[in-house]
Amino acid sequence: MLSVWEAIEKRRSIRQFTPDEVPDEMIEQLLEAARLAPSAGNRQPWSFLVVKDMEVRKELRRICWNQPLIEQAPVVIVCFGDLDRYFNVSRSANKYLKYYGSSPPSPVQQKITFSMANAFIAIEHMVLMATALGLGTCWVGGFDDATEFQTLFNLADNLVPVAVLPVGYPAGEIPPPRPRRELDDILLKPGADSPEN
Ligand SMILES: Cc1cc2nc3c(=O)[nH]c(=O)nc-3n(C[C@H](O)[C@H](O)[C@H](O)COP(=O)(O)O)c2cc1C
């Protein structure tokens, strides 16, 4: 298995998969990596659905802007932020209002933002674990309507879809790294970047 650093460096968004089945133990390991992710107040506001059925994958493809990788991957993990799990144990949403200036998001928007931010961490754990196991994945956030997922899977509306993760063995060449900003470009230098200078 790859080290954390190797997985970070080798990970690419994989959009083509072989038809080979992914062993259940590997899927379990991905979910275990998600389960161990950190979260604010340890609320763990996430839930996952593992989809293998071809008809359901076709339907997910339709919901996800008709992106073919969803149907092609043998396994698709649908990742949800869980609003109830985030806020039922929260003291109050009001403590966050100060960060939003004069037009704060509505309480519902806040719930969604924070539960999704937490779920993102668990999802990236799965992505890196998949890379370490020799599997390919690609974050898919290209969908519009949360209710389509809720209808498809008969879910309550506290579950907000955050990302869809196709998983399989990469087909063809592994893509070269996509460009990234240089460190100098993302590392702020206090003082040097202030408007006075
Ligand atoms: C939140 C999020 C949503 C994304 N949604 C899509 C998507 O809908 N379809 C897709 O093909 N790639 C999607 N991507 C993958 C990005 O295009 C990709 O990460 C980026 O171009 C950098 O390439 P790399 O992942 O190979 O380093 C998404 C990535 C993230 C983090």
The ligand as a Gaussian input file, in Angstrom:
#p B3LYP/6-31G(d) Opt

LIG

0 1
 C      -15.763000      19.289000      -5.060000
 C      -15.269000      18.766000      -6.377000
 C      -16.178000      18.542000      -7.397000
 C      -15.752000      18.002000      -8.625000
 N      -16.684000      17.688000      -9.570000
 C      -16.300000      17.071000     -10.709000
 C      -17.269000      16.638000     -11.652000
 O      -18.474000      16.824000     -11.495000
 N      -16.809000      15.983000     -12.764000
 C      -15.481000      15.744000     -12.982000
 O      -15.146000      15.125000     -14.005000
 N      -14.528000      16.143000     -12.100000
 C      -14.910000      16.796000     -10.959000
 N      -13.959000      17.173000     -10.033000
 C      -12.533000      16.872000     -10.266000
 C      -11.710000      18.127000     -10.604000
 O      -11.989000      18.512000     -11.934000
 C      -10.219000      17.800000     -10.411000
 O       -9.986000      17.476000      -9.054000
 C       -9.287000      18.960000     -10.792000
 O       -9.405000      19.282000     -12.161000
 C       -7.815000      18.636000     -10.499000
 O       -7.434000      17.444000     -11.172000
 P       -6.860000      16.194000     -10.344000
 O       -7.956000      15.767000      -9.378000
 O       -6.555000      15.126000     -11.354000
 O       -5.638000      16.645000      -9.606000
 C      -14.372000      17.731000      -8.833000
 C      -13.458000      17.978000      -7.797000
 C      -13.900000      18.468000      -6.578000
 C      -12.899000      18.656000      -5.455000

